[in-house]
């Protein structure tokens, strides 16, 4: 007999309880529901018992449709996935899910809304609060699910100021960083996304370590959120939020204009994280010189001209 789950214990437990009732009402087994949703039956069992990774938005939509839940599971899902975040960030996640404008500055990493799965996994694997590999995948899925809203009908205006250090810090290695920087360039083409880089030549910004977000809600009110490595703080007091808003405006003014920012990202991508199969310009020149020498040819000048071979005895 399945272990009874108290729906009051967590939102995941409530989700599981509703899922089980819908399945039973439809006269389906866990294996049959798993087949409809293209997952193994044990995954359905985990969801019903509120164990294992929490459901993704995609899986929730499939289950809602196949069980004719009339959006019941979809409506529960935002509350379920927020449980994958630490307590101090859940309120911020709730606000950002409704914000019409998101202004964000990050000094150490690419913001979660623009992370690739590989980058998110590498970054989150460094967290001290992780319990195990399954918890890591749960956190990654929750982070990626937040990105769905950027391309949805209610997508917010997203303006990100990214410290140059976040571009050059090799999170996950060169291959991961190539994919991440390429995604930044792609996302910057979206009409609702603006990206700026705060370059190193702006000097030390130690007081701004971590990240700062200012959210504009549908009614025009604003909230601010600051986050460090292991803590975060949500600010709703208007006077304090105004100060954070001013700080963000100053950061935006100090950062490179968007076109120059994208040029810098392209430069870092080419110089710091170029693919091993694509040599740099200097490497190509050096290789060409070596090949010419091996054939008894002529070397290339630095400016592109040629140096004639000297005859023996000349």
C-alpha positions in Angstrom: 0.0 0.0 0.0 1.3 3.4 -0.9 2.5 5.5 2.0 0.0 8.3 2.8 1.3 11.8 2.0 0.2 14.8 4.0 -0.7 17.5 1.4 0.0 20.1 4.1 3.7 19.1 4.3 4.8 20.8 1.1 3.6 22.1 -2.2 5.3 19.1 -3.8 3.2 16.8 -1.6 0.0 18.7 -2.6 0.9 18.3 -6.2 1.5 14.6 -5.8 -1.8 14.2 -3.9 -3.7 15.9 -6.7 -1.8 13.9 -9.4 -2.7 10.6 -7.7 -6.4 11.6 -7.4 -6.6 12.6 -11.1 -4.9 9.3 -12.1 -7.2 7.2 -10.0 -10.2 9.1 -11.3 -9.1 8.4 -14.8 -8.7 4.7 -14.0 -5.0 4.6 -15.0 -2.0 3.0 -13.5 1.3 4.8 -12.9 2.8 2.9 -15.8 0.0 4.0 -18.1 0.3 7.6 -17.1 4.1 7.3 -17.5 3.6 6.0 -21.0 1.3 8.9 -21.9 3.8 11.4 -20.5 6.9 9.5 -22.0 8.5 8.9 -18.6 9.0 5.7 -16.6 6.4 4.6 -14.2 8.8 5.2 -11.2 8.9 8.9 -12.1 5.1 9.1 -11.7 5.4 7.2 -8.4 8.1 9.7 -7.2 5.8 12.7 -8.1 2.9 11.2 -6.2 5.0 10.4 -3.1 6.7 13.8 -3.4 10.2 12.2 -3.5 12.9 12.8 -6.1 13.2 15.7 -8.5 10.2 18.0 -8.8 8.3 18.1 -12.0 9.4 20.3 -14.9 6.9 22.7 -16.5 6.9 20.6 -19.7 6.1 17.4 -17.8 3.4 19.2 -15.8 1.7 20.5 -19.0 1.7 17.0 -20.4 0.2 15.5 -17.2 -2.4 18.2 -17.0 -3.5 17.6 -20.6 -3.5 13.8 -20.4 -5.4 13.7 -17.1 -7.8 16.5 -18.2 -6.9 18.5 -15.1 -8.2 21.8 -16.5 -4.9 23.6 -15.5 -5.0 22.4 -11.9 -1.5 21.0 -12.1 -0.2 23.9 -14.1 -1.5 26.3 -11.5 0.2 24.4 -8.7 3.5 24.1 -10.5 5.0 27.6 -9.8 4.6 27.0 -6.1 6.2 23.5 -6.4 9.3 24.5 -8.2 10.0 27.5 -5.9 10.6 24.9 -3.1 13.8 24.0 -5.0 15.3 27.3 -4.0 16.5 28.4 -0.5 14.0 30.1 1.7 15.6 33.5 1.4 15.2 33.5 -2.4 11.6 32.2 -2.8 9.9 35.5 -2.3 12.1 37.1 -5.0 11.3 34.2 -7.4 7.6 34.9 -6.7 8.0 38.6 -7.5 10.1 38.0 -10.6 7.5 35.7 -12.0 5.1 38.6 -12.1 7.4 41.5 -12.9 6.9 43.5 -16.0 10.5 44.9 -16.0 13.6 43.2 -14.6 16.8 45.2 -14.1 19.7 43.0 -13.0 23.4 43.4 -12.2 25.7 40.5 -11.6 29.4 40.8 -10.6 30.4 37.1 -10.6 28.3 35.0 -12.9 25.8 35.1 -15.8 22.3 35.6 -14.3 20.1 32.5 -14.1 17.6 33.9 -16.6 20.2 33.6 -19.4 22.2 30.5 -18.3 22.6 27.4 -20.4 21.9 24.1 -18.8 25.6 23.2 -18.7 26.6 26.5 -17.2 23.8 26.3 -14.6 24.9 22.8 -13.7 28.5 23.7 -13.3 27.7 26.8 -11.2 25.1 25.1 -9.0 27.4 22.2 -8.3 29.6 24.5 -6.2 26.7 25.2 -3.8 27.2 24.3 -0.2 23.5 23.6 0.3 23.3 20.7 -2.2 22.2 17.4 -0.8 23.1 15.1 -3.7 23.2 14.8 -7.5 19.4 14.5 -7.7 19.0 17.8 -5.8 21.5 19.4 -8.2 19.3 18.3 -11.2 16.3 19.6 -9.4 17.9 23.0 -8.9 19.0 23.1 -12.6 15.5 22.3 -13.8 14.0 24.9 -11.6 16.4 27.5 -12.9 15.9 26.7 -16.5 12.1 26.7 -16.1 12.2 30.3 -15.0 13.5 31.2 -18.5 10.3 30.1 -20.2 8.7 33.4 -19.4 11.3 35.4 -21.4 9.7 34.2 -24.7 6.1 33.9 -23.5 3.2 36.2 -24.2 3.8 38.1 -20.9 7.5 38.3 -21.2 9.1 41.1 -19.2 11.6 43.7 -20.3 14.9 42.4 -19.2 17.9 44.7 -18.8 21.1 43.1 -17.6 24.4 44.7 -16.6 27.1 42.0 -16.5 30.5 42.5 -15.0 33.4 41.6 -17.4 34.7 39.1 -14.7 31.6 37.0 -15.3 32.6 36.6 -19.0 36.2 35.6 -18.3 35.7 33.3 -15.3 35.8 29.8 -16.9 32.8 28.2 -15.2 32.6 24.6 -16.3 35.5 25.0 -18.7 36.1 26.4 -22.2 33.3 24.4 -23.9 30.7 25.4 -21.4 31.7 29.0 -21.6 31.6 29.0 -25.4 28.0 27.8 -25.3 27.2 30.3 -22.6 28.6 33.3 -24.4 27.0 32.2 -27.6 23.6 32.1 -25.8 24.2 35.7 -24.5 24.7 36.9 -28.0 21.6 35.1 -29.2 19.4 36.3 -26.4 20.6 39.9 -26.9 18.9 39.8 -30.3 15.5 39.5 -28.6 13.5 42.8 -28.6 12.8 42.6 -24.9 16.4 41.9 -23.8 19.2 44.5 -23.4 22.7 43.4 -22.3 25.5 45.7 -21.1 29.0 44.8 -19.9 30.7 46.7 -17.1 34.3 46.5 -18.2 37.4 46.1 -16.1 38.6 49.7 -16.9 35.8 51.0 -14.6 38.0 50.2 -11.6 37.3 48.3 -8.4 33.7 47.7 -7.5 34.2 45.6 -4.4 31.2 47.1 -2.7 29.1 45.7 -5.5 30.1 42.1 -5.1 27.2 39.7 -5.7 24.1 40.7 -7.6 21.4 43.4 -7.6 17.9 43.1 -9.0 15.2 45.8 -9.2 11.8 44.5 -10.3 8.9 46.6 -11.5 5.5 45.0 -10.7 2.3 45.3 -12.8 1.0 48.1 -10.6 4.2 50.1 -11.0 5.6 49.4 -7.5 9.2 48.3 -7.2 11.1 45.8 -5.1 14.9 45.2 -4.9 16.8 42.1 -4.2 20.5 41.7 -3.4 22.3 38.4 -3.2 25.7 37.1 -2.1 27.2 33.6 -2.3 25.1 32.2 0.5 22.4 34.7 1.4 19.9 37.1 -0.1 17.8 40.0 1.0 14.5 41.3 -0.5 13.7 45.0 0.1 10.2 46.4 -0.3 10.6 49.7 1.6 10.1 52.4 -1.1 13.0 54.6 0.2 15.5 51.8 0.2 14.3 50.5 -3.1 14.8 54.0 -4.6 18.5 53.9 -3.4 19.0 50.5 -5.1 17.3 51.8 -8.2 19.7 54.7 -8.3 22.7 52.4 -7.9 21.5 50.3 -10.8 21.1 53.5 -13.0 24.7 54.4 -12.1 25.9 50.9 -13.1 24.1 51.1 -16.3 25.6 54.5 -17.1 29.1 53.2 -16.3 28.7 50.1 -18.5 29.6 49.9 -22.2 26.7 50.7 -24.6 24.9 47.6 -25.8 26.6 47.3 -29.2 30.1 47.7 -27.7 29.1 45.2 -25.0 28.2 42.6 -27.6 31.6 43.3 -29.3 33.4 42.6 -26.1 31.5 39.3 -25.6 32.5 38.3 -29.1 36.1 39.2 -28.4 36.2 37.1 -25.2 34.5 34.3 -27.1 37.1 34.3 -29.8 40.2 35.0 -27.7 39.5 33.2 -24.4 37.2 30.4 -25.4 37.7 29.7 -29.1 37.2 26.2 -30.2 40.2 24.0 -30.3 39.6 23.3 -34.0 39.6 27.0 -34.8 43.1 28.5 -34.3 43.5 32.2 -33.6 44.8 34.6 -36.2 48.3 34.6 -34.7 48.3 30.8 -34.5 47.2 30.6 -38.1 50.1 32.9 -39.1 52.6 30.9 -37.1 51.4 27.6 -38.7 51.6 29.1 -42.2 55.2 30.2 -41.5 56.1 26.8 -40.3 54.6 25.1 -43.3 56.4 27.4 -45.7 59.7 26.8 -44.0 59.2 23.0 -44.2 58.6 23.3 -47.9 61.5 25.7 -48.4 59.1 28.5 -49.1 59.1 32.1 -47.9 58.0 33.5 -44.5 55.2 35.9 -44.1 56.0 39.3 -42.8 54.0 40.6 -39.8 52.2 43.0 -42.1 51.3 40.3 -44.6 54.2 40.8 -47.1 56.8 38.2 -47.9 60.5 37.9 -47.0 62.5 36.5 -50.0 64.6 33.4 -49.4 68.3 34.1 -49.2 70.4 32.3 -51.7 73.2 30.1 -50.3 76.3 32.2 -49.8 74.4 35.4 -50.2 
